[in-house]
Amino acid sequence: MYDALFEDEDDIFGGTPKSKFIDIVYNASRVLTEIEIERLMTRLAVLEIMAEEKFGEDFDDEIKQRLFNNATDIEAKTKSLYIESVGNVLSQNE
């Protein structure tokens, strides 16, 4: 059942995780949206610093290689992160 959330045509919420994220970001409280975007950017910054420390100058090449070699896993993780972010914004809205 959990996998059904990732299937665009079978999504019980009537859209893709990305489209639902966009809907929420555009319609939720600006403050809550800013909090979530700040959380995402901070997390991205930490992960990029960690990756740069590990891969050095080869960081961009490593990203390209992983995008190519792990496209399915990356797509699933991206959808999962959209769902997580929607949950974060909606749970703060209550």
Stockholm file with secondary structure:
# STOCKHOLM 1.0

chainA/1-94         MYDALFEDEDDIFGGTPKSKFIDIVYNASRVLTEIEIERLMTRLAVLEIMAEEKFGEDFDDEIKQRLFNNATDIEAKTKSLYIESVGNVLSQNE
#=GR chainA/1-94 SS CGGGGGCGGGCTTSSCHHHHHHHHHHHSCHHHHHHHHHHHHHHHHHHHHHHHHHHGGGHHHHHHHHHHHTHHHHHHHHHHHHHHHHHHHHHHTC
#=GC SS_cons        CGGGGGCGGGCTTSSCHHHHHHHHHHHSCHHHHHHHHHHHHHHHHHHHHHHHHHHGGGHHHHHHHHHHHTHHHHHHHHHHHHHHHHHHHHHHTC
//
